[in-house]
Amino acid sequence: DLWDIPGGVIDDGETAFQAAIREVNEELALNITQFDLALVNEEVVSGPRRDYTTFTVFVADELRFAVDEKETVAAVWIYPEDALQTMDLHWGAVNALKAIL
């Protein structure tokens, strides 16, 4: 099992910021606004059936959250550089964290 950063696929008609807000709410039961977001990193990925845009969410401040066990096994607040050094990360999380450092 690997750690990852909240994110997901942008639904048709959504902006990256709208998708970020929706996914953070789904995965962490955390109600945020666009103003809470420090960065939304978009990436187009070629899949076997179609290309899709993914995004990764970074929030500006530590916020209280509850893990939605249907979406997430565990969650922690950690500085990006510490995550890169101490955690087994999904490749997408590694790329996203390196992009902001």
Secondary structure, DSSP 4 states (H G I P E B T S, - for coil): --B--SEEEPPTT--HHHHHHHHHHHHH-----GGGEEEEEEEEEE-SS-EEEEEEEEESS-------TTT-S------HHHHHHHS-B-HHHHHHHHHH-
